[in-house]
Amino acid sequence: MNAPDIGTTLLDYDIISEPFPLYAGTADAPSTTVHLVVSNGRGDTVYCREIIFSLPHGDLAQSLVDTTSGDGEAGADGWTVQEIQKGADIVVPDGDYAHFVAKAPEGGAPVDASGITITLKNLTVSKQPGVARVEVCEKATFDTGNWPESPGFRSLTITKFPPPVIPVRAVSDFRADKLEVSAGDPVRLTWNGPSTLEYTVLYSGGATPAKDQKDTVTGHEWSGTVTRDTTFCLQYVTGETTHYLTTTVTVADPTLTGLTVQGDASVTHDLTVGKDMNVTGALEATDDITTKAQFLDPRGTPLQGKRV
């Protein structure tokens, strides 16, 4: 067994972010999880009482988090993790940090080759890209009858990359669940894309959103009804550029608020007209044409049906 250097840690440490890689925070970025992996590569059992992890806090490039709140848990039986409140009588590095302490059960527990993992959740990453140094303070020994007077210290670095510009191709597969429906039938639109974007669904007067359905969403779904052929447009912004995707739903029996026919109109089935109808071209029907009002010629004179 080799004696450790004074002031250094007996255990090995590494830091992993989730998601990975770690990007500097943005206004709509989700919370981040950090896993602190603790392992023992010495071949001899190390006994540990507690480990303090200090995350630099602030809005600088060397800061890791811009709030001091978070939740912790340990991946080993009996270990606990909690945030250290300011003013606590405990040895921590000078400066602005968010402190978390992982405590072993019964005042000391062995750490063998299996190691342990300390997980810190709901962290808000600071908004400046850069490299942050997480400070580790370890109280550990090879001999439970001889605990050292001073803890061991070390630093872990983690890089915050600049937030990426979301590529256009990251949004795709904008489609309707049905390509052809009857007037008034429901339509559901879906697409794939990052949840950090806002999406706006654009459409003409032939579509109506479902109750409580908003046209601008961060999800990947829109629901409503259609009464006539409608082309839907999905609008989103990446960087400083606005992009669009389209999909079309056709209606077999469209409902129209107005209809103007400039040329011939042929009706192969019954045509029901609830008000006056003006025809400037020829109107030809092979079945009955029923009206609750009148058919008028260009002078306003009611037309008479052809007698057989």
C-alpha positions in Angstrom: 0.0 0.0 0.0 1.5 3.3 -1.1 1.0 6.3 1.2 -0.9 9.1 -0.6 0.5 12.6 -1.0 -0.6 14.9 1.7 -3.7 16.8 0.7 -4.5 14.7 -2.3 -7.5 12.4 -2.6 -7.4 8.6 -2.1 -10.2 8.0 -4.5 -10.5 8.7 -8.2 -13.1 11.1 -9.6 -14.6 12.1 -12.9 -17.6 14.2 -14.0 -20.2 13.4 -16.7 -23.0 15.7 -17.8 -26.5 14.7 -19.0 -27.1 15.8 -21.7 -23.6 15.4 -23.1 -21.8 17.5 -24.4 -22.7 20.2 -21.9 -23.8 23.5 -23.5 -23.9 26.9 -21.9 -27.4 27.7 -20.7 -30.1 29.5 -22.7 -33.3 31.1 -21.6 -35.4 28.0 -22.6 -32.8 25.3 -21.8 -34.0 22.4 -19.7 -32.3 21.6 -16.4 -29.0 19.6 -16.4 -27.9 16.5 -14.5 -24.3 16.0 -13.4 -22.9 12.5 -12.5 -19.8 12.5 -10.2 -18.2 9.1 -10.6 -16.1 8.0 -7.6 -13.9 4.9 -8.0 -11.1 3.2 -6.2 -8.2 2.1 -8.5 -5.7 1.4 -5.7 -6.3 -2.2 -5.0 -6.7 -1.5 -1.3 -10.1 -0.6 0.3 -10.6 3.0 1.0 -12.9 4.1 3.8 -14.7 7.4 3.3 -16.8 9.6 5.6 -18.0 12.3 3.3 -17.2 14.0 0.0 -18.1 17.7 -0.6 -18.6 18.8 -4.2 -18.4 22.6 -4.8 -19.8 23.8 -8.1 -18.7 27.3 -9.1 -21.7 29.6 -9.2 -22.2 32.8 -11.3 -22.5 34.2 -14.8 -18.8 33.9 -15.8 -17.1 31.6 -18.2 -15.6 29.7 -15.3 -19.0 29.3 -13.6 -20.9 26.0 -13.9 -24.3 26.9 -12.5 -26.2 30.2 -12.2 -28.3 29.1 -9.3 -27.3 27.3 -6.1 -30.3 25.0 -6.1 -30.4 21.3 -7.0 -31.2 17.8 -5.9 -28.8 15.0 -5.2 -28.8 11.3 -4.8 -26.1 8.6 -4.3 -25.8 5.3 -6.2 -24.7 3.3 -3.2 -26.7 1.9 -0.2 -26.7 4.2 2.9 -25.1 7.2 1.2 -27.0 10.5 1.3 -26.6 13.7 -0.7 -27.8 17.1 0.3 -27.1 20.8 -0.5 -25.0 22.7 2.0 -26.6 26.0 3.0 -24.6 29.2 3.2 -23.2 29.8 6.7 -22.8 26.1 7.5 -19.8 25.3 9.7 -17.9 23.2 7.2 -14.7 23.5 5.2 -15.4 24.7 1.7 -13.4 26.7 -0.8 -13.5 30.4 -0.8 -15.6 32.1 -3.5 -19.2 31.7 -4.8 -20.1 28.0 -5.0 -23.1 25.7 -4.8 -22.0 23.0 -2.3 -23.3 19.5 -2.0 -22.1 16.9 0.5 -22.3 13.1 0.1 -22.2 11.3 3.5 -21.4 7.7 4.1 -23.5 5.6 6.4 -22.4 5.1 10.0 -19.7 7.8 9.8 -17.6 5.8 7.3 -18.0 3.2 4.6 -15.6 1.2 2.4 -15.3 2.1 -1.3 -13.9 -0.8 -3.2 -13.5 -1.5 -6.9 -17.3 -1.1 -7.6 -17.1 2.6 -6.6 -20.2 4.9 -6.2 -21.9 7.6 -8.3 -23.2 10.9 -6.9 -25.9 12.4 -9.1 -26.9 16.1 -8.9 -30.1 17.0 -10.7 -32.1 20.1 -11.7 -29.0 22.2 -12.1 -29.2 25.4 -14.2 -26.1 25.8 -16.3 -24.5 29.3 -16.5 -24.9 31.1 -19.8 -21.2 31.8 -20.7 -19.2 29.1 -22.6 -16.0 28.2 -20.9 -14.3 25.7 -18.6 -15.5 25.3 -15.0 -13.6 23.6 -12.1 -15.6 21.5 -9.7 -13.8 21.4 -6.3 -13.7 18.0 -4.4 -13.0 17.8 -0.7 -12.7 14.2 0.5 -12.5 12.7 4.0 -11.1 9.2 3.6 -8.5 6.8 5.0 -7.0 3.3 4.6 -7.4 2.7 8.3 -10.6 3.6 10.2 -8.5 3.9 13.4 -6.4 6.6 11.9 -8.4 9.3 10.1 -6.2 12.1 8.7 -6.5 15.6 10.2 -6.8 17.2 6.8 -9.0 16.2 4.0 -7.9 15.5 0.5 -8.6 18.0 -2.3 -8.7 17.9 -6.1 -10.4 19.7 -9.0 -12.5 18.3 -11.9 -12.9 20.3 -15.1 -15.9 20.4 -17.3 -16.4 22.3 -20.5 -19.5 24.3 -21.4 -19.7 24.5 -25.2 -21.4 27.4 -27.0 -25.1 26.5 -27.7 -25.4 25.1 -31.2 -27.4 26.6 -34.0 -30.1 24.1 -34.7 -29.8 22.8 -38.3 -32.8 23.1 -40.6 -32.8 19.3 -41.1 -33.4 18.8 -37.4 -37.1 19.5 -38.1 -38.8 17.0 -40.4 -41.7 14.7 -41.1 -44.5 17.3 -40.9 -47.6 15.4 -41.8 -51.3 14.9 -41.2 -52.7 11.6 -39.8 -55.2 11.5 -42.7 -54.6 12.9 -46.2 -58.3 13.0 -47.1 -61.3 13.5 -44.8 -64.9 14.6 -44.8 -65.9 18.2 -44.0 -65.8 18.8 -40.2 -63.6 15.7 -39.5 -60.7 16.0 -37.1 -57.2 16.4 -38.3 -54.0 15.7 -36.3 -50.7 17.1 -37.4 -47.3 15.8 -36.1 -43.7 16.5 -36.8 -40.2 15.8 -35.5 -37.8 18.4 -34.1 -36.0 19.8 -31.0 -38.2 20.7 -28.0 -36.2 23.9 -27.6 -37.9 25.5 -30.6 -41.2 27.2 -30.9 -43.4 26.0 -33.8 -46.3 27.9 -35.3 -49.0 26.2 -37.4 -50.4 28.4 -40.1 -53.6 27.7 -42.1 -56.4 29.2 -44.1 -60.1 29.7 -43.1 -60.9 26.1 -43.9 -59.3 24.9 -40.7 -60.3 25.4 -37.0 -58.1 24.5 -34.0 -59.5 22.1 -31.4 -60.6 23.5 -28.1 -57.6 24.8 -26.1 -55.3 24.1 -29.0 -52.7 26.9 -29.5 -51.2 27.6 -32.9 -47.7 28.3 -31.4 -46.4 25.3 -29.4 -43.1 23.8 -28.2 -44.5 20.3 -28.6 -44.8 18.3 -31.8 -48.6 18.1 -32.3 -51.6 20.2 -33.5 -55.2 19.1 -33.6 -58.3 20.7 -35.3 -60.9 20.2 -38.0 -61.2 21.1 -41.7 -64.2 21.9 -43.9 -62.4 22.3 -47.2 -59.0 21.6 -48.8 -56.3 23.1 -46.5 -52.6 23.5 -46.8 -51.0 23.7 -43.4 -47.6 25.4 -42.9 -45.3 24.7 -40.0 -43.1 27.8 -39.2 -40.0 27.8 -37.0 -36.9 29.9 -36.6 -33.3 28.7 -36.3 -30.6 31.3 -35.9 -32.0 34.4 -37.5 -33.8 32.5 -40.4 -37.5 31.5 -40.6 -38.2 28.1 -42.1 -41.4 26.5 -43.3 -42.7 23.0 -43.9 -46.1 22.2 -45.6 -48.6 19.4 -45.7 -52.1 19.4 -47.4 -55.4 17.8 -46.3 -58.1 17.4 -49.0 -61.8 17.3 -48.1 -64.1 15.0 -50.2 -67.2 17.1 -49.5 -66.0 20.7 -48.9 -68.1 23.4 -47.3 -67.7 26.7 -49.1 -68.7 30.2 -48.0 -68.9 31.4 -51.6 -68.5 30.0 -55.1 -67.9 31.9 -58.4 -68.0 29.9 -61.7 -66.7 31.8 -64.7 -67.1 29.0 -67.2 -69.4 25.9 -67.6 -70.5 24.1 -64.5 -71.6 20.5 -64.7 -73.5 18.9 -61.8 -73.9 15.1 -61.9 -76.0 14.8 -58.7 -78.6 16.9 -56.9 -77.7 20.6 -56.3 -79.5 22.4 -53.5 -79.3 26.2 -53.4 -80.6 28.0 -50.3 -80.4 31.5 -51.8 -80.4 33.2 -55.2 -77.9 31.9 -57.7 -76.5 33.9 -60.6 -75.0 32.0 -63.5 -73.0 33.9 -66.2 -72.2 30.8 -68.2 -74.0 27.6 -69.0 -75.3 25.3 -66.2 -75.9 21.7 -67.2 -77.4 19.0 -64.9 -78.3 15.4 -65.6 -80.3 15.2 -62.3 -82.7 17.6 -60.5 -81.6 21.0 -59.4 -83.5 22.1 -56.3 -83.6 25.6 -55.0 -85.5 27.2 -52.1 -85.1 30.6 -53.8 -85.0 31.4 -57.5 -82.9 31.0 -60.6 -82.5 34.4 -62.3 -81.5 35.5 -65.7 -79.0 38.4 -66.2 -82.0 40.8 -66.1 -83.2 39.4 -62.8 -86.2 37.5 -64.3 -86.9 34.0 -62.8 -85.9 31.2 -65.2 -88.4 28.6 -66.2 -87.6 25.0 -66.4 -87.5 23.2 -69.8 -90.8 21.6 -70.5 -90.7 18.0 -71.9 
